[in-house]
Amino acid sequence: MHPAAAALLRQIPSVDELLRHPQLAALLEGGPRPWAVKAIRRHLAGKRQEILALPAEALPTHLPVEALVAELAQVLAEAARPSLRRVVNATGVIIHTNLGRSPLAQPALAQLEETAAHYCTLEYDLAAGKRGSRQAHLEGLLTELTSAEAALIVNNNAAAVLLALMTMARGREVVISRGQLVEIGGSFRMPDVMALSGAILREVGTTNKTYLRDYESAITSQTAMLLKVHPSNYRITGFTHETPLADLVALGRRYGLAIMEDLGSGCLLDLSRYGLEREPTVQEAVATGADLVTFSGDKLLGGPQAGLILGKQEAVKLLKGNPLLRALRPDKMTLAGLEATLRLYQAEPQAVAHIPTLRLLTKPLSEVRRDARRLARLIKRRGGARYQVEIKPSLARLGGGALPEAPIPSCALALSLPPLSPHQLELRLRRAKIPVIARLEHEQLLLDVRTLLPQDFPALLTTLTEIEGTLLKY
Ligand SMILES: *Cc1c(COP(=O)(O)O)cnc(C)c1O
């Protein structure tokens, strides 16, 4: 070891000394904790490695202890923060699976807290004074909203599809169009889920066209189900033909087969009323008389992660009897959040006003533009004088494998903070106390305003002020 390196290593304070440093002691109110000692040791070990890796001529003679303490303060603050935490979604992707899909509506949060903090009626029938079913809480509400005969909730839509296929078609054939053998979000591939369920995939038609006669000619004594899957995050355009669900239901009735549709996102509202593309609703799918219709709780519905299964009494009853349901059952927090979310759908204006996912999606462009101007003003006034802000037209997306990727008009702030590069600023935003997830496009940092929730505005300003404040130090 070079003598200069050895001298520098000797200047590193001991863990005990560091723990007594006022700045760090203040962070560890009540005395040092084992996790903090470990975090400091780890950081110091890294420092030693760094020094040993430097060429002799690059070695400083003096170790800046105050800078080391500042680094450790950051390390400790970071280690004390939860790993799963809030972020500001400035990506413009409304249902962002990586960012937790749908933020919950206020009534859902309140109901979730109320039931999670106390004992609750999860499996207790108050009228009878004895054991009840966790599925009973939502079935009435769901059948009322959709006119389905019966309903069942599982952990997510993937679980719903798995349970349905296994119950209705294990060891038998399921007929599906080649155009609907989709992969959603990387981990849900229809052929894989089918294999896992024990059902045998029987693909018909071509990628772009599948007619009723294609389904019919595939039916044998081994056929159990005709399945339709929403292609969700992709779309085939041009020379295409898709068989309507109602035609499949009629065909299925003639041959005594089960009919199921995996709607993916499953919207309870007609979005064309808000200037968006028309998507078949859950109610329409149910009204065809399909035996089972499944969709997610945390996509367009705007609730917690869940899989909703609606359908005919007889089919849902079979699913309820499958022992696999025990492994897929939702917990009390899911049910509480979902019940409160679904109650909002009892009046459409209420749903659109209070469910964040629907609110962000249906917000008129004029309002998004107004938010962008207000935010730009606030940044100049309160975020720090060195920010340069420009309002740009942007295209947001629904995301989450929900609707096809039709772009949604939006506004973005192109933000820069010289001398930081857009990449450096993006990194600072991502590493902030309340991380801001932005978009980098054509060497520009963009904050899409459509996906900002009202409470994100103050958080964003705080983060921007902090970043500007640290600029001098680097
Ligand atoms: C999203 C999606 C799924 C998976 O739903 P999860 O709730 O994420 O499990 C399944 N099928 C389709 C068509 C989807 O769009």
The ligand as an SDF file (V2000), in Angstrom:
LIG
                    3D

 15 15  0  0  0  0  0  0  0  0999 V2000
  -53.9830   -7.0200  -17.7040 C   0  0  0  0  0  0  0  0  0  0  0  0
  -54.5570   -8.2310  -18.3050 C   0  0  0  0  0  0  0  0  0  0  0  0
  -54.4690   -9.4680  -17.6450 C   0  0  0  0  0  0  0  0  0  0  0  0
  -53.7540   -9.6070  -16.3230 C   0  0  0  0  0  0  0  0  0  0  0  0
  -54.4660   -8.9500  -15.3110 O   0  0  0  0  0  0  0  0  0  0  0  0
  -53.8100   -8.7390  -13.8690 P   0  0  0  0  0  0  0  0  0  0  0  0
  -54.9010   -8.0990  -13.0800 O   0  0  0  0  0  0  0  0  0  0  0  0
  -52.6190   -7.8720  -14.0710 O   0  0  0  0  0  0  0  0  0  0  0  0
  -53.4340  -10.0760  -13.3570 O   0  0  0  0  0  0  0  0  0  0  0  0
  -55.0430  -10.5660  -18.2300 C   0  0  0  0  0  0  0  0  0  0  0  0
  -55.6640  -10.4750  -19.4230 N   0  0  0  0  0  0  0  0  0  0  0  0
  -55.7810   -9.3140  -20.0890 C   0  0  0  0  0  0  0  0  0  0  0  0
  -56.4810   -9.2980  -21.4070 C   0  0  0  0  0  0  0  0  0  0  0  0
  -55.2330   -8.1430  -19.5440 C   0  0  0  0  0  0  0  0  0  0  0  0
  -55.3260   -6.9850  -20.2060 O   0  0  0  0  0  0  0  0  0  0  0  0
  1  2  1  0
  2  3  1  0
  2 14  2  0
  3  4  1  0
  3 10  2  0
  4  5  1  0
  5  6  1  0
  6  7  2  0
  6  8  1  0
  6  9  1  0
 10 11  1  0
 11 12  2  0
 12 13  1  0
 12 14  1  0
 14 15  1  0
M  END
$$$$
